[in-house]
Amino acid sequence: MSDRLVLVINCGSSSIKFALRSELHSSALLSGLADRLGSNKATLTWQNADNKETLALADGEHATALAALLPLIERHARQPLSAVGHRVVHGGEHFTGAQIIDQQVLDAIRANAPLAPLHNPANLAGIEAAMRVFRQIPHMAIFDTAFHQSMPAHAYRYALPEALYTEHGIRRYGFHGTSHQYVSAQASKLAGLQPNNGAWLSAHLGNGCSSCAVLDGRSQDTSMGLTPLEGLVMGTRSGDVDPNLHAHLARTLNWDLPRIEAMLNRESGLLGLSGLTNDMRQLEQARSEGHTGAALAIDVFCYRLARSLMGLAAALPRLDGLIFTGGIGENSALVRGKTLEHMTVLGLKLDTERNTSAPRGQACMINHSDSPAIMVIPTDEERQIADESLALIPH
């Protein structure tokens, strides 16, 4: 079987994450980060199995970083690239799967920018720069929202006037789709089920967090909504709050909309609750030392996660198991344990020893023998992006 290579690019407003993925190998041949773009401190850092290197970027522009990336790819690739796969945050209702990028796709990504003003313009700039550098290679767009386009209307519609949906696209879209899709497929394998079989609750927990109900490989509901702010408590995002909080803060504190948005997105969540940090590792340490804010932040985080997962169970006809993934989900036995304390009504029983000794970086079961499956599965969004990109190209 011939191998094929994909360059996966995740372009933000000030950074570009990248990975060179092989169809036949599980780990990246090369991965790295162009950071602090737009400043005179911009750098390109990359690593493979043998070493790690850093290069200063003269003008710190996205195009400069991608041009510097080209010789690295040529050096580490054993053959020409088959595709470049781009993560795009918001596809709106235009896209239910990966797309070969052409002018129509570019225009649709641009049209969805009002739904993701911090992400889509950066994704678009990265795509256009990459298409200029990698001219002869097909480029693919993989959308965070696409996996959730299988949600039924009763899950994605808000109880708002019809025109806001039909004329302005205001509805629940969901995010982290590539992660939920990847780990639910891995869960089916780990449980010995047929591919894309199974009824799963999935918790992607990192600095951004979301939960999802997946039935036979299709998203049925998810915690994030029109934007990534809805849903769970996150690192610095509040998650769900009273919808009238904006008006209350405007009336009582005279806060304007940008101030309220900044507070909800960058000053809340674990950081806001603890008054300390958004890093779960530091919070667990502080909790063990008696820091009450850290303890409260963890308690709220776990309870709100359990409440969300319990609610999402309504979207499933049965429950085959629960998946923890993302940096917190994969590494925090405390968060997993405290979350499951609130979920006994679903029959989920944690094996404490298996939970605390779960090997890092490996998929494993941590449930008691008489419980539905409880799994820790490392996510690999780059693998998912690479696979979806290659699926668009005839072998």
Secondary structure, DSSP 8 states (H G I E B T S, - for coil): ----EEEEEEE-SS-EEEEEEETT-SS-SEEEEEESTTSTT-EEEEE-SS-EEEEE-SS--HHHHHHHHHHHHHHH-SS--SEEEEEES--TTT-SS-EE--HHHHHHHHHTGGGSTTTHHHHHHHHHHHHHHSTTS-EEEEETTGGGGGS-HHHH--SS-HHHHHTT--S---S-HHHHHHHHHHHHHHTT--TT--EEEEEEESSSEEEEEEETTEEEEES--SSTTSSS--SS---S--TTHHHHHHHHH---HHHHHHHHHHS-HHHHHHSS-S-HHHHHHHHHTT-HHHHHHHHHHHHHHHHHHHHHGGG-SS--EEEEEHHHHHH-HHHHHHHHTT-GGGT--B-HHHHHT--TTS-EE-B-TTS-EEEE----HHHHHHHHHHHTS--
